[in-house]
Amino acid sequence: MVEAIVPVVHGKARSRYALSVFLHVVGAGVSAAVLGATLGGIGALLRAPWGTAGLIAITTVALAYALRESAGVPVPIPDRHQQVPEWWRGFYSPPVSAFLYGLGLGPGFFTFLSFGTFVAVAVAAFASGSPLVGAVLCAPFGIARGLSVIVSATTHSGDDAGRVIDRLETLAATPVPRLANAVALAGLAAAALVAI
């Protein structure tokens, strides 16, 4: 997917590359916000927020995934283990495919998730009982996921882009991302506990 948004796809037109990155980030941010608003809306229909019970649910989920990331406890992540359709990049123009890829990646659960952090955030969005709060909680995930394509901004060929992807995969296999996510999850659990 990153290969569809690298500068080489846009030739010498840096403005088209910038437009593709912008549309990708907007698509990812909007679709994540829509997911969060939907979760908050469903929570509202079910009479959320649920006070202490809701905060305990958030804490429990956050701690479970913190243990997954820090100690390898086998907690499943509800995702599809698939990527967005590759054919989009051959069928649509680079800006359109970039936007569609953003829309597909933003909600997280419809593609592959490496860490459980977004699951805990989604539970918080649901337990908030507020579409606005849900959107605000989930949108940063989509925006960050969308901005990740910027790591390929200095590539000049498909091979360069491939090497960037390989380096990212190597980094993802180190303990650093798991530790960072475990810390974020522990922080979410602590915030929920303090609110009880």
Secondary structure, DSSP 4 states (H G I P E B T S, - for coil): -GGGTSGGGGTT-HHHHHHHHHHHHHHHHHHHHHHHHHHHHHHHHTT---THHHHHHHHHHHHHHHHHHHH---------S----TTHHHHS-HHHHHHHHHHHHTTSTTS--SSSHHHHHHHHHHHHT-HHHHHHHHHHHHHHHHHGGGGGTT--SHHHHHHHHHHHHHHHTSHHHHHHHHHHHHHHHHHHHHH-
